[in-house]
Amino acid sequence: MTAPLAIVGGTGFTAIAGFHEGRRESLVTPYGAPSAPLVHGTLHDRPVVTLQRHGARGNIPPHRVNYRANLWAVQHCGARDVIAIAAVGGIAAAASPGRLVFPEQLVDYTYGREHTFEGSDPASVRHVDFTHPYSAPLRARLVQTASRLGLDALDGGVYGATQGPRLETAAEIAKLERDGCTVVGMTGMPEAALARELDLGYACCAVVVNPAAGKSGEAITMDVIRANLQAGMQRVDELLVEFARTTAKDEV
Ligand code: HPA
């Protein structure tokens, strides 16, 4: 059976145009329930399974997402590769609102989240290599796809994962910038690390929905975020459809 491509959608992710929805699977995992039922289907004949990270009603905040259950469930469905869609704030000038960003590194500022599958085996602990947190082939495919479509996208950059749900202070963003962060979001970790622990290929497609705190001289309002999110998600849609169309069923 062909492995489905997993898509974990963030804020603003609902349905993908052209997605032929099949069965919904409500799973219970050893780590509890995932954020929502997993939706199986096809996109251009490619098997796909989608999961809404913030729940079907979008009401699970970043620090309450059950990342372990989500990743476990995705793997249980047979997926080997995960595309994570995430709304982010732009820190670097190159990360302007509306742009898609495919980060190649991350810095984790989150705390107090269940962040590992390790610890249940009293006999051993595995320290996974996380030098390169994102799958290089999957990321490259996404970048190629965006470029073929002529989408305004940034290849590379560093994702700073903050705790939320509040947005950052200007000083915090200045610190993240000094740390080398290009964009800031609240869900990139521990998701990426858990995917690595499960040996899943994982790449992030970030949608810049606002200039990060202190970057525009204006307050960050939900109206601004929503407007950029809507336009950004249309591009994500195009990207996913083209990705499915141009990649063979069992490759990234
Ligand atoms: N900061 C953190 N997370 C975000 C932001 C931001 O400015 N915008 C969207 N997600």
Boltz pocket constraint, residues with backbone or C-beta under 6 A from the ligand:
constraints:
  - pocket:
      binder: B
      contacts: [[A, 87], [A, 88], [A, 89], [A, 90], [A, 162], [A, 166], [A, 167], [A, 168], [A, 184], [A, 185], [A, 186], [A, 207], [A, 209], [A, 210], [A, 211], [A, 212], [A, 213]]
      max_distance: 6.0
